Amino acid sequence: MTRRWRIPLIAALALLVIVVPSAIRFYTDWLWFGETGYRDVFITTLAAEGTLAGAAMLLALGVLLLNLRVALRTHSTRQVALVTREGPIAITVDRRRVQTIGTALAVVIALIFGLYASSQWQVWLLFRHAQPFGDVDPVLGRDVSFYIFRLPFLEAIRGYLFALVALSFVLTGAVYVVAGAVDVDARRGLRMAASARRHLAVLAAAMLLVLAFGAYLDVPALLTTPAGVIHGAANVDVAFRIPALRVLMIAALAGVALALYQVAAAPWWPILTAAGLYIAAAVGGSAGAAVMHRFVVAPNEQVRETPFIERNIAATRKAFLLNDVEERELSGDTPLTRADIDANGATLGNVRLWDHQPLLQTFAQIQEIRTYYDFVSVHNDRYMIDGAYRQIMLSARELNSDSLPNRNWINEHLTFTHGYGLTLGPVNQVTPEGLPVLFIKDIPPQSAVSLQVAEPSIYYGQLSNDYVFVKTKAREFHYPKGEDNVYTTYEGTGGVPVSNFLRRLLFSIRFQSFKVLLSDDITNESRVLFHRRLSERITRIAPFLEYDPAPYLVISNGRLVWVQDGYTVSGRYPYSSPAPNGINYIRNSVKATVDAYHGTVAFYLIDEKDPIALTYQHIFPTLFRPLAEMPEDMRTRLRSPHGIFALQAAMYATYHMTNPAVFYNKEDLWEIPTALAAEPRGQVMEPYYTVMRLPGEQAPEFIQMLPFTPARKDNLASWMVARSDGEHYGRMRVFRFPKQKLVFGPRQIIARINQDQTISPQITLWDQQGSEVLQGTLLIIPIEESLLYVRPLYLRSAGGRIPELKRVIVAHQNQIVMEATLEEALARLFPSGTRATPPARPAGKSDTEGAPSPAIPPELSARALEHYRRAIEAQREGNWAVYGEEIRRLGEVLTQMHRTP
């Protein structure tokens, strides 16, 4: 091949490999955004990326080529000697060759600058459309919006200019070295032609100007960076570093003047003086700040930092919405009565006895029906079911194409296109076999309650990550029915129409499958569904939001709809301390919904006071809908999300302390309890959803809850809730316990369970009889002014996959009991007719041994008969562990009856 055709061929191949696939992806994305109704968002994003990329590339290319052209004026053809192993070689360096190489380098560098600039489209749009916060920082008096919206863009400009000037300096210097205008002589040192000196002096002046701009930006940046005991500008920063940075800026500007003077001056003193001034100011500022901190601030740090600690506390509480937390004192040790238990039936009737993981495993075994169905996660929610307010757990039955028995292109993309139905049941009910009670189950979904599902097909979900074609000639699998299958045709509005041969060709290239083009089953009426996974579908439309990792499924007007919580976040709120993930400002401002059948995506703005959300609303006017447009029954399904509550709780563990002295000494630091489930020690407790009547409230409500213990202590300090129902949505409340009283914490209760001479041997015995005991999460259930602790126990046979709920442990104050059901455990702790909690039993003794009872409760004989019946059943089944347990309980009841007058 001749050299004449080599370059055109390489260009054609590059076009085919890079440009054509990118253009096809762009066009198919254009169709997809049109199908979802968010093409305006796509256009706005593309326009911002294109504008920034074009401006950055043109500026960079212009600056680099200008410097190259100026440097080449002094260039003449010269011989350069290179020493090799074979001896010296003379290379002729002419102006044309240098210009070609320099231009190619400039183009490549400009492209890189363009790519970098296009990635800053979000920073640019936030800068242009910034909305005010209405709060000013206490040091510089700037609105918070400057730090969150404007400062990041200004810092991006500084980085761009610094890199551009530095690369111009390197490129220009290299040209001068090649041209011989800059050289190092052994006797005279550095030798530089006058033209080179003038040119490089101008670039030095430009660099010092960029450094002055950087010093100017470093002043407000101090308010968003850590400083010793706080986050934000501390005593040394305000008293010394800020003035030092202003001196540094002046030194850099003086250096600009000196560098420009160097253009006309032959001696090197101007540029050397400029460099010395800047270095002296930079080193002096750092050294002076260190000296001041060590000898002035550190000896009396608490007093000097008190005003700055107050700023840090105020800013952090505002940024994480901790100022709105309501606090209330509880005694924590008030004995409960049977009347208290009966009065809190709604709370105790919704205690979550099923942990997510055991329930997910059980669902997988009894409700997946076929190997290609998967239950991905379990979702907590609450519904009015047959007139009762019930907490339920549900899971969607999604299609997993990886588990198809016969995997081929037709099955994966034309036939098996969607999941089907869900499983739903109460959190607290169990069958006699230890399995969950199901309100909705099977295929097609069968509902035993008033809750109905009209459209159970799931085309969009947590697993749906591959493309499928619908409305094709191939039969679309709907659900299995006995030995046969039921087929359907998609009637939804989702998907991009495959209306002509050109689109089929483009999608064939995009999906890298010629079967799309050659299949006889795909017609002009067919539609292609892609980006079907929730996280991908929502993020493609609004990538600038952070999303809660746990989307949940709701039933709305008989339809299945996914709800995903969206957060607006920042790490630049002045004086606010960041969480471990770097976020120091967060709002749950957006609720995104995806219809599981149609794929329709909607973004609802639920916090109209959040400046970040309002800024995005100005950028994308058609993106957000008002909350009033959300269907009413879906609004009742909204809940305070797990992610933000966990983050707020973690910050509140420290920032509930508002006294600067207490905060500085960490005198009242809280921790989130650990080791609450079967996970290894150190597993931090996660917030959990439950339905309960909060102390002081009249009706039960759906809340999220998390307890706190004092730092390095195991007793309970407080518990925190996030509310979700009605007008209380998003509100948080903390219930504190007196510091002078001992209220058992989770780890203390677990330790007492493991030491109980009745419960612990029984668990050990079950573990040795071919079964595996799974200890569920310890739940803390506030009742009136006191607490109940509930822990479910699951049994799973060796090698089995179906955990069964077999026992429930309940603890109150000094009493611990284990029974087959929660109702039986509560009946033992609080027998009918009692007025107060029975006295605490000595360690290792039963509840009745040595504790006289004032009267025989009427249910004692019934309990004795029930224990006897269970013992006989266990004897017939050969389950001697249960037999011995029931005989022991029968003896306890008989002993109690014998002692009754």
Salt bridges, closest charged atoms under 4 A:
ASP29 OD1 - ARG510 NH1 2.78
ASP29 OD1 - HIS531 NE2 3.97
ASP29 OD2 - ARG540 NH2 2.82
GLU35 OE2 - ARG537 NH2 3.31
ASP135 OD2 - LYS318 NZ 3.67
GLU155 OE1 - ARG572 NH2 2.79
ASP183 OD2 - ARG191 NH2 3.86
ASP218 OD1 - ARG158 NH1 3.10
ASP237 OD1 - ARG241 NH1 2.77
GLU301 OE2 - HIS293 NE2 3.78
GLU326 OE1 - ARG733 NH2 3.18
GLU327 OE1 - ARG736 NE 2.89
ASP333 OD1 - LYS741 NZ 3.53
ASP342 OD1 - ARG338 NE 3.25
ASP355 OD1 - ARG352 NH2 3.28
ASP381 OD1 - ARG382 NH1 3.32
ASP381 OD1 - ARG637 NE 3.43
ASP402 OD1 - ARG407 NH2 3.38
GLU412 OE2 - ARG407 NE 2.87
GLU476 OE2 - HIS418 ND1 3.38
GLU536 OE2 - HIS531 ND1 2.69
ASP565 OD1 - LYS591 NZ 2.23
ASP595 OD2 - ARG559 NE 3.05
GLU632 OE1 - ARG635 NH2 3.12
ASP668 OD2 - HIS656 NE2 3.21
ASP668 OD2 - ARG736 NH1 3.90
ASP668 OD2 - LYS739 NZ 3.51
GLU686 OE1 - HIS642 NE2 2.89
GLU697 OE2 - ARG723 NH2 3.62
GLU697 OE2 - ARG733 NH1 3.17
GLU701 OE1 - ARG723 NE 2.83
ASP714 OD1 - ARG747 NE 3.84
ASP725 OD1 - ARG382 NH2 2.90
GLU727 OE2 - HIS728 NE2 3.94
ASP756 OD2 - ARG841 NH2 2.50
GLU772 OE1 - ARG796 NH2 2.86
GLU784 OE2 - ARG693 NH2 2.66
GLU785 OE2 - ARG328 NH2 3.39
GLU804 OE1 - LYS806 NZ 3.24
GLU819 OE2 - ARG828 NH1 2.94
GLU819 OE1 - ARG889 NH1 2.95
GLU824 OE2 - ARG870 NH2 2.27
ASP847 OD2 - ARG828 NH2 2.77
ASP847 OD1 - ARG841 NH1 2.44
GLU866 OE2 - ARG869 NH2 2.28
GLU866 OE2 - ARG870 NE 3.11
GLU873 OE2 - ARG869 NH1 2.58
GLU885 OE2 - ARG888 NH2 2.75
GLU885 OE2 - ARG889 NE 2.93
GLU886 OE1 - HIS867 ND1 2.81
GLU886 OE2 - ARG870 NH1 3.91
GLU886 OE2 - ARG889 NH1 3.55
GLU892 OE1 - ARG828 NH2 3.53
GLU892 OE2 - ARG888 NH1 2.25
